[in-house]
Amino acid sequence: MNIRAVLRCDLTENNLKWDSTWLGTRVAGLPLLERHLLAYHAAGIQDVVLVRFPQDDAIEALATRLSITGVRLRVTTADRLEAPVSRGVTIEQRADTWVDPRLIARDPA
């Protein structure tokens, strides 16, 4: 089964405006975005889409500096987000939340 992770950097909640520096904030020595990608890799997820506000080029710059072997990271805007594949699963979350790979690990059965 194909699993796609969508990290949302384009959502606001309770009048809290999205800040692209959050993804670069170090958590246990690594930028949050890199932690996300490593967690997805640990869970066997290879396709990650980062959705940003159209005017937020800083997120794209951060994403282009990161490379995790086995994980394909794409950056897009909400209006250009592709529809999920018919036989796949899409996991969607705010990018400023923590990813625990045990919650999304593939069932080996």
ABEGO torsion letter per residue (X at the ends): XBBBBBBBAABBBGGBBBBAAAAABBBGGBBAAAAAAAAAAAAGBABBBBBBBAABAAAAAAAAABBBBGBBBBBBBAAABBBBBAABBBBBBBAABBBBAAAABBBAX
